Amino acid sequence: MAKKILVVDDNQLLVQALCEHLEQKGFDTLVANDGKEALERLEKEKPDLIIMDIIMPVMGGVEATRMIRTKGDWKDIPVVAFTSRSNIGQWDELFDDYLVKPFDFDNLFRIIERLTNKPKTPVKAK
């Protein structure tokens, strides 16, 4: 089954390009235009990873990610910050990783692979 990625950003051209690249690599994509929409989307579907812009109207990425981290069903979903600022040190513990715009797709795919390929728990013999 394809891994599902939720892309959260208010820049529609960027979202479209990002989703096209992700889909070409075999990922399923979900889209939200701001943090509030992302939380509403999470009520219906659980992605394997979230790419979250920091600054958006209605609800920004920091506030949305803080809410994600407090909800039992969502708190373990990896969240990658997506920002035009190179200094996100104040939020290091909130996000699993970050990308600075403009970004390199190869780097994005390395981050996705690392965060979504968790080792499987071995099955004990009876």
N, C-alpha and C positions, 0 to 999 in steps of 0.2 A: 504494500500500500504506500502511496506517495505521502511524503511528509507535507504537512500543512503549515503555511507561514502567514501570519497576520501582519500586513503592512499598514502602519498608521502614520499618515502624513497629510497635510493640507495642500501640498503642491501636486496637483493632478498629473502634470506631465512627468514628474519624477516618479510618482506611483505607477503610472502606466509603463514607463521604461523598466522600472524595477520588477514589476510583475511579469513583463515579457521575458526578461532574463531568467527569472526564477522558474517560470513555466518551461522555458527551453531546457533547463537543467532537470526537469521532471518533478518539480514541486507544485503542489496545489496552493493557490493564493486566496486570501481573504483580504478585504480592504475596509479601512475605517478612515474618516477624514479628520478625526480629532480623538482625544482621550475618552470623551464621553461615549462616542460611537464605538470605540474599542471595547469599553466595558459592556455595552449593550450586545456587541457581537460575541463576547466571551460567554454571555448568558446562554447563547444558542449553540456555540461550537467551541471546542478546545483545540487550539493550534499546537503544533510541536515547538514553535518559536514565534516571538513577536519582534518586529523591527519597529521601533517607536521614535518618532521625531520628538524633540524636546519642546520646541516652541510652536504652539498651535492655538487657534482661537477656541473658545468654549472651555476646553480643558487641555492643559499641556501634558506632555509626556511624563514629567516628574510626578505630578499629582496622580495621574492614571496608574503609573507603575507602583507608587506607594499603596494605592488601593488594591492592585493586583497582588502585591506581596502580603497583604493581610487576609486574603480569602483562601481558605483551605484548598479548594479545587484548583486554584490558579497559581498559588505561590511558587510552585516549582517550575512553571513555564519559563524558559530562558527569555530574557528581554535584552535586546541589543539597542542601545541608544543611537539615534541617527541625528546628527547635529552639524551645524555650520561652525560651531565653536570648538576649538581644539582643546580647551581646558574644561573637562567635566569632572575633575578630581573630587569636587564636593559631593558627587553622586556615585563615586566608585562602588560603594557597597550596595547601591540600589540596583544597578544594572550588571548583567553578566559580561558585557563587553560593549564597545562603542565603535562607530564609524564616523569619520569626519567628512562632510560634503565638501567638494566632490570626492567621490570614493572610487576605489578600484574593485571591480566585480570579482576578481580572483581572490582578493582579501575577504570580501563578503562571503564567498562560498567556503573559504577555509574556516571562517568563524561559524557559519551555519553547520558545517560538518562536525566541528569540534563540540558544539553545544547540543547537537541533536543525536549524536552517536554515543550514547551512554552505554557502558558495558552491561550486558544482560546478566541477571542473577542466575548462577548455575543451578541446574535441577539436581537435587540430591537423589541418589539411588536408593531404592527401597530394600 
